[in-house]
């Protein structure tokens, strides 16, 4: 077995170097992660990030090792890499619950397209990670798994809905992880757990085999402890899928691909124009703690030579967010269509809500249940989607007026909330002050970058917004910023 100091905070590049030099194997690394999960997922620190361990994980790792021994070549860019996968992605032969207790025993017959791509790239599917019921919330509360703990404070939430991937990657339950983002479900847990999380332009990554929430906003995406690993994972996940018509953009846009090479060739910060969206900074004591960390990161960017365009504003931003939010009108229809196509315990979202088998803290679920069963011809959905077009144009105008390469602001306006506060109704799904919905509801890509901690030791993320298909530029900016803030701090598991 490898020593802890060889494996903790391991990167894909260091792992592959160890494989080539004969110091590491996929089986040994997979075994190390499995032992760590066994010790700290429900026992020890009880992070509660993993729902189901892949029973074939060691066999998959051994197959990768055998292939390398036979050829002397890595089987792909993710050769032997143990990957955590949000339990929103169907995995053949492995239970996939979508965060729901009702689906605890549902075993898909086929892999989601993203899982197929991971396997083709040589990855080991290590485990499925916790999420709130059908991804319908910002927090970790799930009828399947309860709360997933924050990696840095057990009294705090890990953020959702990719809660288990965010906390699991941070505490070294796997090397990298797959999340999914509709309104912020990758970037919120990335921010709260001190890792990187990228929401791509919708359509770059296939949604086939993922439960939906809002099909025209949904996208899987990578989560990792380093920018290099994030780019390597993204490179594998992006691609055209005939079963998902939205992915036609992955085959037709010239800016798609080359992410790992782009990171290696990242221009210095002195060559960037960075806009600061003032109206995305929060008020109140907790928000001020977040603001201070983000302002310090912006000061570091300026000190490195970037041109900072201060004072960018979106008049009436909260109203724009409200008037482009489609969840309570769209999601019931999307979920009914998805569940009706599966051989699960219920054939519609309506059956699920009527049974009451969902976590009560996920207050968005009852709201969704009041929406139309089928959105065809729904005037309110049409109005909201037109508003999204107007919002897209507004953001493009903001970029153009500032001549900005990227626009920055806090990923979330407040630190990770306490479980006690959530139980007391401190926030609801529609009132939680997350800025991640800006990118999601405009259809823009965005990355959450770890930039530091509050005085109380809670992680803070900086969200960096780009224009559609600017993923390579976002990764380059993150790579240029990383050594300046040096914010990654491994959590301590008691």
N, C-alpha and C positions, 0 to 999 in steps of 0.2 A: 504494500500500500504506500502511496506517496505521502510525504510528510505534509502537515498542515501548511507550513510556510512555503511549500512548493505549489500548493493548490489554491489557497485563499487568494481572492482577487485575481485569479488566473485569467489570462486573455487567450483568444483563439491563436494568435501568433506564437505566444510562449508555449502553448500546448503543442502546437504542430512542430515547433522546434524540438520540444522534448521527445515527441514521437520519432522524428527523423534521427535523433541522437540515441534512441533506445532507452531513454530515461523515463518515458511515460507511455502508457497505453490507454486506449479508450476504456477497456474493462476496468483497469485500476481507478481511473477518474470517475467512471460511472458508479463504481462501488463506493468511492469516497462520498459522492453526493448522496447516494441512497442511505448510507450510514448517517450522514448529517441530517437528512430529512427524518430518519427514524428517531434520532436523538432530540430534535428540536422542533418538529412540526406540531405534534400534539403533546409531547413530553418536553422536559427541559424548559426552554423559553416559550414553547407552545405558540409559535408564530401563526400556525393554522393557515399556511399559504397553499399547501398541496392538498388536492382533493383525492386523486388516485395516482398511484405509481404504476407505470407501465410494467406489467409482469414480464415482458420480453426485453426489457431495457438491457440487461446484461448480455443476453443472446445477441441483440443488435450490435452491442459494443464489440463482442467477440468476433462477429462477422467482419466488422471494420478492421480489427486487428489482423485477422487472417488474410484479408485482401491486401493489406499493406505488407505483411510478411511475404506474401507470394510475389508481389510486383515491385515492392520498394517505392510505390507511388501512393500518394494520398488519393482517396476515392472521390474527393471533391473539396470545395472551399470550406465545407463544414465537416470534414472527415472526423468521425469519432466524437464530435462535439455534443455533449448532453444538453438538450434544449427543453426548457419548460414551456408548456403550451397552455394558454388560457382555455378553460373548459367550455368555451363557446365554439371551438373547432371540433368537428366530428372526427373521431379516430377509430378506424376499423378494429374491432376486437377489444377496445378499451372503453369502459363506461364514459359517457359524455352527458353531463347533467344540465348544462346551460345555467348553472347556479340554482337549479330548482330541485327541491326534495322529491317532487313528483317524478323526476326523470333520473333518480338515483340508479336505477337498474337498466337504463336505456343504453344499448350497445349498438352503435352504428355498423352497417355492413361495408361502408366505404369511407376512405379518408377524404377530408376536405382537400381542395386543390393545394393549399399552402402546405399541408402535411406531406403530400406527394412530392412537392418541390424540395422540402427539407430532407426527405429521405434520399432523393436523387442526388442531393449535394453532399451526402455522406453523414448527415446528422443522426444522432440517437434520440428518439423521442423518450425523454426521461420520465416526465410526469405531467399530469393535468393540474391546472392551478385554479384557485377559488375565484369566484365572481359573484356579484349580487344577481338575484333572479332575472334571467333573460336580459342582463346588462342594463336594466332599467333603473339606474341611479348613479350617484357620484361616490357612494360609500361602499364598504365591504360587507354589509349585512346581507346574509344569504340564508334561505331556508335549507339549503343543502349543507352548509358548513359553518353557519354562525358568522362571527367577526374574524377577519384577518387582522392581526396586530401590526401596527406601525413598526418598522425595523428599528426605530430609535427611541420609542416610548410606548410601552405596552398599554398605557391608558388611552392611547390615541388611535385613530383610524388610519388605515393604510391607503385610503382613497380607492375609488372605483371607476369603472367596474372591473378593470384589470388588476384587482387588488392582489391576488396571489402571485401573479407574474412580477408585479412591482416589488412586493416585499420579498418574494422568493429569490429573485435575481440579486437584490441588495444583500441578503443574508447568506449568499453562496449556497443556495439549494440547487443551482444549475449554472452553467456557464453564461448562457444568454437566454432570452425569453421572447415569446410571441404574445402580443396583446391584441386588442381590438378597440377602435375608437369611433364613436358616433358623435359625441359632443365634448369629449375630453377624457375618455376612459383609458387611454394610454398615458396621457400627459399628467393627469392628476396624481395617479400612484407613482409615476416617475418623479414628480416634484416632491411628494411627501416621503419618498424612500431613497432620495439622493442618487438617482440613476438617470440615464438618458432615455427619452422616449420620443418617437417620431410618428406624427400623423402625416401620411402622404396624401397627395392629391387623389381624390376618390377615383378608382379605376386602375391605378397602377398595380394593385394587388388584388387577386381574386377573392371574392366573398363566398364562393361555392363551398358549401358545407359548414358555413358559420350561421348561427341563428341571427336573424336581422333585428334591428330596432327601427331604423329609418333607412330604407335601402339605398337612397341616393346620397346619404351621408356616411354610411358604414364603411369602414376599411380596417382590415388587419394591419399590424405594423410591428416593427422591431423595438425591443427594450434591452438595454445593455449597460454595463458599468463603464464602458469606454466608447469613444466616438468610432474608433477603428472597428470594434466588434459590431457596433450598430450598423455601420456601412456594409460590412461583410454579410451580415444577416439580411439586410435590405436587398442587396444584390441578388440573393437567392430567391427572395420572395416575390419580386416584381416580375410580371410577365402576362402575356395574353392568354386568356382562358375562353374558349368558344362557349362554355356554359355560362359565362358572365359577360354580357354584352358591354358593360361599362369598361371592361379591360381592353377594349379596342384601342383606347388611348395609349396603352403600354406598347402597342405595336406600331403606332403611327406618329407619336411625338418624338421629335429629334433629341430632346433633352433627357430621355429615359436611359438609365444604365450608367455604368462607369463610376459608381459611387465610391468604391474603395480607392480607385486611382485618383478620384477628385480629392479625397481626404489627404492622400499622400502629397498632393500638389496644392494644398490650401494656401492662398495668398495671405500675407501678413495683415494684421488688423489695420495697419496704416492705409490700406487700399480700400477700406469700406466706408460707406455712408450709412449711418445707423440712426433711424428715427426712433424717438421715444414717445410712446402713446400715453400722454398724461392722464387721459380720462379712464385708463384701465388700472390706475393705482387706487387702492382702497383707502377708507377713512376708519378711524377708531384705533384703539391701542394695539390690538393684535395685527391689524393691517400695517400699522406703522413699523412694527418689528420686521415684517416681510419687506416693506418698502425700503427700510434701511439696508438690508442685505442686497436687494436689487440695485439700489442707487450706488452702492459700493462697487458692484460688478460693472455698472455703466461707467463709473469713474475710472476703473481699470481699463476698460475699452478705450476711453478717451485718452488716457495716459499712454496707451500703446500707439496712438496716432490716428485713430479713427475720427472721421468727421461726425460729430454728434448733432443731429437735428432735433433740437428740443422743442417741447411745447406742442406736439401734434395732438389734435383733439378730434373726437367724433361727437358732435352735438347730439345730446339725447341718446347716448350709447345704451343705457338700460332699456329704453323703449325700442331701440333697434333690435336688441337681443330678444325681447319679448315678441316683437312683431315678425321675427324670422324663426321662431321656435315651433316645430311641427310635431313634436313627440305625441302630444295628447290627441292629435288629429290623424296621424299617419300610422303609428306603431301597432295599433290593434289590427288593422288591415294586413300589414306586413307579417305580423306574427301568426295570424290566422292562416295566411297562405302557406307559410313555412311549416307549421305544425300539421296542417292538412295533408302535406306531402310526405310525412314521416310515419313510421309504424311505431309510434310512441304510446305512452299511457293515456294521453289525451290527444284529440285531433284538432283542437282549436284553442286559442288563447281564452276564449269565452268559457270553455269547460274548466280551464285552470283557475280562472278567477272565481267562478261559481263554487269550486271545491274549497276555496280559501287556502290552498296549499302554496302560500308565498309568504315571505318575510314581511311582517307588518311595517317595519321601518322603511321599506321600499315604497314610499307614498306615491311614486309615479305610476305604479301598477294600477291602483284603483282609478287614477285619473285617465290612464290609457283606456281602461275598460269602458269609460264613458264616451270614447270617440267612435266614429263610424266604423261599422264592420267591414265596409268596402268603400274606398275613397273615390271610386270612379264618379266624376261629376260633382264632387264635394266643393262647394264654392269657397269655403274657408281654407281648405288645403290649397286651392288655386291662388287665393290671396296671399297666403304665407309664402308660397314658392315664388310668386312675383316679387314679394318683398326681399327674398333672398337674392334675386337678380339685382335689385336696386342696391342692396348691401354690398354685393360683389363690386359693382361699379363704384360705389363710394370708397371702398378700400383701395381699388386700383387708382382712383383719383388722389387718395392720400399718398400712395407711393409716388405717383407722378409729380405731385406738387412739391414733395420733399426731395425728389430725386434720390430716394432711399433704396439701398440694396436690401435691407431688412428693417423690420420694425420690432421693437422690444417692449416688454412689460412683464409684470409678475405672472407666472403661470396661474396661480391662484392667489387671491387677494389676502387670504388668511392662512395661518399654519394648519396642519392637520387637526381636525376637531377631536374632542374627547368622545369616547363611547357614551359616557354619562350624558354629555351635552346632546348627543344625537338622540338618545332615548328620551330626553326632556323636550325634544322638538326644537332645538336651537336653530336647525336649518331644515329646509325641505328641498326636494329635487329642483324646484323651480325658483328657489330663493338663494341657493348656495352661491357665494360670490366667486365663481370660477371664470377666468378670462378665456378658457379653452374654447368656449362656444363661439368666440369671434371667428376663428379659423374654420371651425366645423360648419357653421351656418352660412359662411361665405364660400365654402368649397376651396379654401386655401390650405397649403401645407404648413405645418408648424412643428417645431422641436422644443422640448423642455430640456434645459441644460441645468445641472446642479451647480449652484453658485455660492452656497454657504449655509449657515445655520443661524437661527434666532438665538438670543441669549439663553433661552431654555433648552437649546440643543435640538430644535426641530428643523428638518431640512427645508430649504427654499429653492424653488426652481425659477429660472428666467425663461419665459417663452419668447421664441424668435419666430416671427411670422414672415413667410415668403410669398411670392406670387405663384400661381399654379405651375407645377412641374419644375420648381426651383429646389428640389430636394438636395441635389448635389451642392448647391450654394449654401443651403442651411447646414449641411454636414461640414463644409469647409469653414464656415463661421464658427461652429462649435469646436472644431479642431484647433482653430487659431486662438480661441478664448480659453480652452481647457487649461493650458499651463499657467495662465495668468491668475485664475481663481483657485485652482488646485483644491476643489471643493469635495472631492470624493474622500469620505471617511468611512471605513468599514465598521458596520455596527458590531457591538459586543453582545454575544448570546450568553445569557446566564444559565 
